Amino acid sequence: MSDTVEGRITSLTTTRDGLPPTTEKSGAGQGTEAVKDVIFGSIAGIIGKTIEYPFDTVKVRLQSQPDYLPSRYTGPLDCFRQSFRAEGLSGLYRGISAPLIGAAIETSSLFFSYRIAQDVLQVTLLPPTQGVPLSLNALVACGAASGAFTSLLLTPIELVKCQMQIPLSSSSLRGPGPFKIIASVFRHHGILGFWHGQLGTLIRETGGSAAWFGSYEGVSALFKKYNARSPSPSSATLEFSPSLPIYQQLLAGATAGVSYNFVFYPADTIKSRMQTEGVEPGSNVRRTFWASGKALWGQQGIKGMYRGCGITVARAAPSSAFIFAIYEGLRNWWG
């Protein structure tokens, strides 16, 4: 596939309203687009997080097992079984309040900053040819920029989420709530304590978002090319349609979810361990990203880095598929 994906990339933002990329938007129009990104991205993110959250809880519990103790779980199924037996379904959804807020912020921020990055590239890199769609490489770069920005918003939310997802001790019937965790982190580590694990989030979000948007755009372009060659009577209109059939959107979104999670999964594992170690009040255990990664690699090697990856990829496919389909569907419905 060439860098321009044979000139048929239709990005999520530049032609989402059915207008050609050359169409100039007023300040009010840009404001409307931003509102759409926030509202539709938030809705899609909340629904996606609700679908995937029990699997995310299992992933965090697998990732956060201490490296100085024998493994508590033999694998995802064993973790799910033990967690369900000890805490029921509510235990797998424990701490979902912060992630729902985080999902709304993350997804809306990703789509918003992705559109802004494309607008900036269209103006700064292609002033004489603004009617030409951005290349796939440019869209991947926009995805990376979007992820880097979003990581700053996401790290504090994920720190609270991860600390709420760790298994309860046998002497405790209820884990600490989000406000108690927030107060504890601020009391013991100050405001910067909420960004503990930021480097891991930055690596995961920058690389993962580049893969997320890049995979979606690339697979969508392939579907558009296939639709244009199809003998179906509607193929002539599909080539220039701002959206794909729903099943193709779902497949493209599922591919994006798998791409996002697999390649940069070790960064997420290290980040989760950093954010869940030393959660006892007064604990001063705050290892750096590289120290945590070195300790994990020394004890468990590559297997430890990818612990929980299978269940993460499995839940990411349907979640991401629904996020893109819902987001695009709401945009097309809005008009």
Secondary structure, 3 states (H helix, E strand, C coil): CCCCHHHCCCCCCCCCCCCCCCCCCCHHHHHHHHHHHHHHHHHHHHHHHHHHHHHHHHHHHHHCCCCCCCCCCCCHHHHHHHHHHHHHHHHHCCCCHHHHHHHHHHHHHHHHHHHHHHHHHHHHCCHHHCCCCCCHHHHHHHHHHHHHHHHHHHHHHHHHHHHHHCCCCCCCCCCCCHHHHHHHHHHHHCHHHHHCCHHHHHHHHHHHHHHHHHHHHHHHHHHHHHHHHCCCCCHHHHCCCCCCCHHHHHHHHHHHHHHHHHHCHHHHHHHHHHHHCCCCCCCCCCCCHHHHHHHHHHHHHHHHHCCCHHHHHHHHHHHHHHHHHHHHHHHHHHC
